[in-house]
Amino acid sequence: MRLSDLQSKDVISIVEGKKIGNIIDVKIEEASGQIAALVVEPNRFFLNVFTSRQEFEIYWSEIEKIGEDVILVRMKV
């Protein structure tokens, strides 16, 4: 799977049941070369309610399922 494949998927919180944003980048562990986190640009609702940051990270351990069209995450807010 390529980064461009991940970027085309909607990121959905299974806790809230809402789209929380779009993937704009990934964070890679230098030692292992594995993906450590997805860098997400929040949609307007998520930005206003949960954070004032322009981007945030979803750690790999918070990803529940990567489907054909969506990525389901369980975020610790």
C-alpha positions in Angstrom: 0.0 0.0 0.0 1.3 3.5 -0.9 0.9 6.8 1.0 -1.3 8.0 -1.9 -3.7 5.0 -1.2 -4.0 6.0 2.4 -4.5 9.7 1.6 -7.6 8.9 -0.5 -9.4 7.3 2.4 -11.6 9.1 4.9 -10.5 8.8 8.6 -13.4 8.0 10.8 -13.6 7.9 14.6 -15.4 4.8 15.8 -16.0 6.5 19.1 -17.8 9.5 17.6 -18.9 7.9 14.3 -17.7 11.0 12.4 -15.1 11.9 9.8 -12.2 13.5 11.7 -10.0 14.5 8.8 -7.7 13.5 5.9 -4.2 12.0 6.0 -1.6 14.4 4.8 1.6 12.6 5.8 3.0 9.7 7.8 5.6 9.5 10.6 8.1 6.8 10.3 10.2 5.2 13.1 13.9 5.8 12.2 15.2 2.6 13.8 12.7 0.1 12.3 11.4 2.0 9.2 7.8 1.2 10.3 4.9 3.6 10.2 4.5 5.1 13.7 1.6 7.5 13.1 -0.6 9.0 10.5 -0.5 12.8 10.3 -4.0 14.1 9.8 -5.4 17.5 8.9 -8.7 17.8 10.8 -12.0 18.7 9.2 -13.6 21.9 10.5 -15.9 20.2 13.1 -13.0 18.3 14.6 -10.7 21.3 14.6 -13.3 23.5 16.4 -14.3 21.0 19.0 -11.2 19.0 19.9 -8.1 21.0 19.0 -6.8 24.3 17.7 -3.9 22.6 16.0 -3.6 22.5 12.2 -2.6 18.8 12.2 -2.4 16.0 14.7 -1.1 12.4 14.8 -3.0 9.2 15.0 -0.7 6.5 16.3 -0.6 3.1 14.5 -1.9 1.4 17.6 -5.1 3.6 17.4 -6.0 2.2 14.0 -8.8 -0.4 14.2 -9.3 -1.2 10.5 -8.1 0.0 7.1 -10.9 -0.6 4.7 -11.4 0.0 1.0 -12.7 3.5 1.5 -12.1 4.4 5.1 -9.7 4.1 8.0 -11.4 3.4 11.3 -9.6 4.8 14.4 -10.2 4.7 18.1 -8.7 8.0 19.3 -7.9 8.8 22.9 -9.3 12.3 23.2 
